[in-house]
Amino acid sequence: MSRIANPTAVALAEAANAAGYAPSIHNTQPWRWRVLPDRVQLYADRGRQLTATDPEGRLMVLSCGTALQHARLALLSEGWAAEVDYLPDPARPDLLAEIVPTERTTPPARAMRMVQAMRTRHTDRRPLSDEPLPADTLAALTRAVAGLSRLHVLTDDQVLELASAAYRAGEIEADDPRIRAELAYWTSRSAPDGTGLPRDVLPAQPPQTTVPARDFGTAGTRSIGSGHDRHARYALLYGDDDATASWLRAGAALTSLWLTAVGLGVSVVPLSGVIEVTTTRLQLRGILAGVGQPYLVLRLGVADPAHAGPPHTPRMPASQTVDLTQVGG
């Protein structure tokens, strides 16, 4: 970025780079950025869409929303207030959003803490500890998504409904050869460099959980211990409609919740299988009493301190996801 003369463009490029730490479905990182002199544009990269698992692109868009919020927070931590314009051009459906800096400001301490959390955030699929989540921690996570999406923490009876739906979704996806092949691709060395789920982040055997975890079709190398998820809390991230902009906001909400969770010592595991299957997604709507559209299921809890957590998943280099040609980079 040393060739970029415009200080606004430098800040935008650095924000797009920071977005590379965002979580995404199967670590596909299905986004690309275009830095302009006065704004940065976020595009969906269809080449990394899960066409069998996510044919309508809901989870691809949600993944892009996590990157969008990473970039916005990175800008804010450097003292740039900005506006987000969702879906700015109907003629370009892959152009999902633009971030437009508006003024210089004092970086909020919360934004700076969240940017620090970006590098330590990871997905820990091991069973949780026997320490329950305090009510005030759940309240803080609920507040973190406000204004973007909503969070419904499931009751014990609703967790059993979720478990039934997750089991059924797993059966349906296991019977689909296209989904099995797609999952095998993203959990193998065939995935593009810097993407996918290497074996050392996947459990060596299925964990003992009330809600079935995803069967990745291959055993990982990560020891999971003998714990259970009896002290896990499960939550639904949801909103009013099934529109693209709402899925983008859901991704932004996930980032806000997850980075808040890092600071509170909370483990977050997204469970997307029940979202991917139409029939089980409708079951989740029933849990919401039909008043909202489910975007993602989250397992929340305190990680088991007796076992080391997994390493971070790989990341694509910014040179492959950030276009600087319009600003001389």
C-alpha positions in Angstrom: 0.0 0.0 0.0 3.0 2.3 0.0 2.1 3.4 -3.6 -1.3 4.7 -2.5 -1.1 8.5 -1.9 -4.7 9.1 -0.8 -4.9 8.7 3.0 -8.6 7.8 2.8 -7.9 5.1 0.3 -5.0 3.8 2.6 -7.5 3.5 5.5 -10.0 1.7 3.3 -7.4 -0.7 2.0 -6.3 -1.5 5.5 -9.9 -2.1 6.6 -10.4 -4.5 3.6 -7.3 -6.3 4.7 -8.6 -6.6 8.3 -11.9 -8.1 6.9 -9.8 -11.2 5.8 -10.0 -12.4 9.5 -13.8 -12.7 9.3 -15.5 -16.1 9.7 -17.2 -17.7 6.8 -19.1 -20.9 5.9 -16.5 -23.7 5.7 -13.8 -20.9 5.6 -14.6 -20.2 2.0 -14.1 -16.4 2.4 -16.5 -15.7 -0.5 -15.8 -12.0 -0.8 -13.7 -9.6 -2.7 -13.2 -5.9 -2.2 -12.6 -3.0 -4.6 -11.0 0.1 -3.0 -12.0 3.4 -4.6 -10.6 6.9 -3.6 -13.6 7.7 -1.4 -15.2 4.3 -0.6 -14.7 0.5 -0.6 -17.0 -1.9 -2.3 -17.9 -5.4 -1.2 -18.7 -8.0 -3.8 -19.7 -11.7 -3.5 -17.3 -14.0 -5.1 -19.5 -16.7 -6.7 -16.4 -18.9 -7.4 -16.3 -19.7 -3.6 -20.0 -20.2 -3.2 -21.2 -23.6 -1.9 -23.5 -24.3 -4.8 -24.7 -27.7 -3.5 -25.0 -26.7 0.2 -26.1 -23.1 -0.3 -27.6 -22.8 -3.8 -29.5 -19.6 -3.1 -26.4 -18.0 -1.5 -27.9 -17.1 1.9 -24.8 -18.3 3.9 -22.5 -16.8 1.3 -24.1 -13.4 1.8 -24.1 -13.9 5.6 -20.4 -14.7 5.4 -19.8 -11.5 3.4 -21.7 -9.6 6.1 -19.2 -10.8 8.7 -16.4 -9.3 6.5 -18.4 -6.1 6.1 -18.6 -5.6 9.8 -14.9 -6.4 10.3 -14.0 -3.7 7.7 -16.3 -1.1 9.3 -14.9 -1.8 12.8 -11.4 -1.5 11.5 -12.1 1.9 10.0 -13.8 3.0 13.2 -10.8 1.9 15.3 -8.6 4.1 13.1 -10.8 7.1 13.6 -13.1 7.0 10.6 -16.8 7.2 11.0 -18.5 5.6 8.0 -21.9 4.8 6.5 -22.8 1.4 5.0 -24.9 1.4 1.8 -26.5 -2.0 1.4 -27.1 -3.3 -2.2 -26.3 0.1 -3.8 -26.8 -0.9 -7.5 -29.6 -3.3 -8.6 -27.9 -3.8 -11.9 -24.9 -5.4 -10.1 -26.3 -8.0 -7.8 -22.9 -9.2 -6.7 -22.1 -5.7 -5.4 -23.4 -6.2 -1.8 -22.4 -3.1 -0.1 -20.3 0.1 0.0 -18.6 1.6 3.0 -18.3 5.4 2.7 -16.2 7.3 5.2 -18.0 10.4 6.5 -15.7 12.1 9.0 -12.8 11.7 11.3 -13.7 10.8 14.9 -12.2 9.7 18.1 -11.8 5.9 18.0 -14.2 4.3 20.5 -12.6 2.0 23.0 -15.1 -0.8 22.2 -14.2 -0.7 18.5 -10.5 -0.9 19.3 -11.1 -3.9 21.6 -13.1 -5.7 18.9 -10.4 -5.2 16.3 -7.9 -6.7 18.8 -10.3 -9.7 19.1 -10.4 -10.3 15.3 -6.9 -12.0 15.4 -7.8 -14.3 18.4 -11.3 -15.3 17.4 -11.6 -18.9 16.3 -14.1 -21.7 16.1 -13.7 -24.3 18.9 -15.9 -27.4 18.2 -14.9 -29.3 21.4 -17.4 -29.9 24.1 -17.7 -27.1 26.6 -16.7 -26.8 30.2 -19.1 -27.4 33.1 -19.2 -23.7 33.8 -22.6 -22.2 32.9 -22.9 -18.9 31.1 -24.0 -16.0 33.5 -27.2 -14.3 32.6 -25.5 -10.9 32.2 -23.2 -12.5 29.6 -26.1 -13.7 27.6 -27.7 -10.3 27.9 -24.5 -8.7 26.6 -24.4 -11.0 23.6 -28.1 -10.2 22.9 -27.3 -6.5 23.0 -24.4 -6.9 20.6 -26.7 -7.8 17.7 -29.2 -5.0 18.3 -29.9 -2.9 15.3 -28.7 -5.5 12.9 -30.6 -8.7 13.8 -32.1 -10.3 16.9 -31.1 -13.2 19.1 -33.5 -15.7 20.7 -31.9 -17.9 23.4 -33.6 -21.3 23.3 -35.4 -22.9 26.2 -34.6 -26.4 27.2 -37.7 -27.7 25.3 -36.7 -25.7 22.3 -33.1 -27.2 22.4 -34.7 -30.6 22.1 -36.6 -29.4 19.0 -33.4 -28.0 17.6 -31.6 -31.3 18.2 -34.3 -33.2 16.3 -34.1 -30.7 13.4 -30.2 -30.9 13.4 -30.3 -34.7 13.3 -32.8 -34.7 10.4 -30.7 -32.1 8.5 -27.6 -34.2 8.9 -29.5 -37.3 7.5 -30.7 -35.3 4.5 -27.3 -33.8 3.7 -25.5 -37.2 4.2 -27.8 -38.7 1.5 -26.9 -36.0 -1.1 -23.8 -36.9 -3.0 -23.3 -33.4 -4.3 -23.1 -32.0 -0.7 -20.8 -34.8 0.4 -18.5 -34.0 -2.5 -18.5 -30.3 -1.8 -17.7 -30.9 1.9 -14.9 -33.3 1.0 -13.5 -30.6 -1.3 -13.4 -27.9 1.4 -11.9 -30.2 4.0 -9.1 -31.4 1.8 -6.0 -30.0 0.2 -8.0 -29.5 -3.0 -9.4 -26.3 -1.6 -7.7 -23.1 -2.8 -4.7 -22.0 -0.7 -5.7 -20.1 2.4 -9.2 -21.4 2.5 -11.1 -24.5 3.8 -11.0 -26.5 7.0 -7.7 -28.4 7.6 -7.8 -31.6 9.6 -6.2 -30.0 12.7 -9.3 -27.8 13.3 -11.8 -30.7 13.0 -12.6 -33.1 15.8 -11.0 -36.5 15.8 -14.4 -38.1 16.7 -18.0 -36.8 17.0 -18.4 -34.8 20.2 -21.0 -35.8 22.8 -23.6 -33.1 22.3 -27.4 -32.7 22.7 -27.6 -31.0 19.4 -25.7 -33.1 16.8 -22.7 -31.4 15.3 -22.0 -31.4 11.6 -20.5 -34.6 10.2 -17.7 -33.3 8.0 -17.3 -36.8 6.4 -13.7 -37.0 7.5 -12.0 -37.4 10.9 -9.9 -34.5 12.0 -6.9 -34.6 14.4 -8.2 -32.3 17.1 -8.7 -34.1 20.5 -12.0 -33.2 22.0 -11.8 -34.8 25.5 -14.7 -36.5 27.2 -16.9 -33.5 28.0 -20.5 -32.8 27.0 -22.5 -29.7 26.1 -24.8 -29.9 29.1 -24.0 -26.3 30.0 -24.2 -25.0 26.5 -26.8 -22.4 25.5 -28.2 -22.4 22.0 -29.5 -19.3 20.3 -31.1 -18.4 17.0 -29.9 -15.4 15.1 -33.0 -14.1 13.2 -34.7 -11.2 11.6 -37.9 -10.1 9.9 -37.5 -11.3 6.4 -35.5 -13.5 4.0 -34.0 -10.6 1.9 -30.4 -10.3 0.9 -29.8 -7.2 2.9 -31.1 -8.9 6.0 -28.6 -11.8 5.5 -25.9 -9.2 5.2 -26.9 -7.5 8.4 -27.1 -11.0 10.1 -23.5 -11.5 9.2 -22.6 -8.1 10.6 -24.5 -9.1 13.8 -22.6 -12.3 14.0 -19.3 -10.4 13.9 -20.5 -8.0 16.7 -21.7 -11.0 18.8 -18.6 -13.1 18.3 -16.0 -10.3 18.9 -18.0 -9.4 22.0 -17.9 -13.0 23.1 -14.1 -13.1 22.7 -13.8 -10.4 25.3 -16.2 -12.2 27.6 -14.4 -15.6 27.3 -17.3 -17.2 25.5 -16.9 -19.9 22.9 -19.1 -19.5 19.8 -19.8 -22.3 17.3 -22.1 -21.5 14.3 -24.4 -24.4 13.3 -25.6 -23.9 9.7 -26.8 -27.4 8.8 -30.4 -26.8 10.0 -30.4 -23.5 8.0 -29.2 -25.2 4.8 -32.1 -27.7 4.6 -35.5 -26.2 3.7 -37.6 -28.4 5.9 -35.5 -28.0 9.0 -35.2 -24.2 8.4 -39.0 -24.2 8.5 -38.9 -26.1 11.8 -36.8 -23.3 13.2 -39.4 -20.8 12.1 -41.8 -22.8 14.3 -39.5 -22.3 17.3 -39.8 -18.6 16.5 -43.5 -18.9 16.4 -43.5 -17.8 12.8 -42.6 -14.2 13.7 -39.1 -14.2 12.2 -36.8 -15.8 9.7 -33.9 -17.9 11.1 -30.4 -17.0 9.8 -28.1 -19.1 12.0 -28.0 -21.3 15.1 -25.2 -20.6 17.6 -23.8 -22.7 20.4 -22.6 -20.6 23.2 -20.6 -21.6 26.3 -17.3 -21.6 28.1 -14.6 -23.6 26.5 -12.9 -26.5 28.4 -9.7 -25.0 29.8 -8.1 -28.5 30.2 -7.5 -28.9 26.5 -5.8 -26.6 24.1 -8.0 -24.9 21.6 -7.7 -25.4 17.8 -5.4 -23.4 15.6 -6.7 -20.6 13.4 -8.0 -21.5 10.0 -5.9 -20.4 7.0 -6.5 -17.0 5.3 -6.2 -15.9 1.7 -3.6 -13.2 1.1 -5.1 -9.8 0.6 -3.6 -9.6 -2.9 -6.3 -12.1 -3.9 -9.3 -10.5 -2.2 -8.6 -6.7 -2.3 -8.4 -4.8 -5.6 -6.3 -1.7 -5.3 -6.1 -0.9 -9.0 -8.4 2.2 -8.8 -6.1 3.8 -6.2 -2.7 3.1 -7.6 -1.9 0.2 -5.3 
